[in-house]
Amino acid sequence: MVSNDKSVTVGWFEIPVKDMDRAILFYNHVFEITLAKQDFGGLAMAWFPWNETSKGAGGSLIQDDNYKPSHEGTLVYFSSVDVEKEINRVEEAGGKVLQQKTEISPDIGYMALFEDTERNRIALHSKH
């Protein structure tokens, strides 16, 4: 681990989508949240709930010709109390489970992978 006086953390993420309504329904179901479509300067977006004063980055779904859903590239990890809860809702929401709950290590916890309805590869992480 590299340590210096300049911390670099993720401040925001965007998950590309082809069909915003379909993607909103998927993420609402998997995470039991309520995303709403927003018009942000001509871009269709839907923001994930977040608290600007706590740990973790905020982010959104985004639909624009310059954004392409991808199964390769950057992998976003969503934090969870228990990844098994969300991974069990993926297929009924129209996604595909790529990796069931798997222990990373006793200190780090567990992870799981899924493909959303837009064909993005997304990960989950929990301590339990």
GIVENLIN-V96504 format. One record per backbone hydrogen bond with DSSP energy under -0.5 kcal/mol. NH is the residue of the N-H (numbers start at 1). CO is the residue of the C=O. E is the energy in kcal/mol with one decimal. If there is no record, write none. Layout:
BEGIN
nh->[NH,NH]
co->[CO,CO]
e->[E,E]
END
This chain:
BEGIN
nh->[7,9,13,15,16,17,20,23,24,25,26,27,28,29,30,31,32,33,38,40,40,41,43,44,45,45,46,48,52,54,58,60,61,62,63,67,76,76,78,78,80,85,86,87,88,89,90,90,91,93,93,94,95,96,98,99,102,104,105,109,110,111,112,113,114,115,116,119,121,122,122,123,124,125,126,128]
co->[5,7,58,60,14,62,18,19,20,21,22,23,24,25,26,27,28,28,45,38,43,39,40,63,38,43,61,59,50,51,11,13,46,15,44,64,74,121,76,123,125,82,82,83,84,86,86,87,87,89,90,91,90,115,113,113,111,109,109,105,126,102,124,99,122,96,120,116,70,114,120,76,112,78,110,81]
e->[-0.7,-0.5,-1.0,-2.9,-0.6,-2.2,-0.5,-2.5,-2.8,-2.1,-2.1,-2.6,-2.6,-1.9,-2.6,-2.2,-0.8,-1.0,-3.5,-0.7,-3.0,-0.7,-1.1,-1.4,-2.7,-0.6,-1.7,-2.8,-0.6,-1.8,-0.9,-1.9,-2.6,-2.2,-2.7,-1.9,-0.5,-0.5,-0.5,-2.6,-2.0,-1.9,-0.7,-2.8,-1.7,-1.7,-0.7,-0.7,-0.5,-0.9,-0.7,-1.5,-2.5,-2.3,-2.2,-2.1,-2.8,-3.3,-1.1,-2.9,-3.6,-2.3,-1.4,-1.9,-2.8,-3.1,-2.3,-1.6,-1.2,-3.1,-0.6,-3.0,-2.4,-2.3,-2.0,-0.7]
END
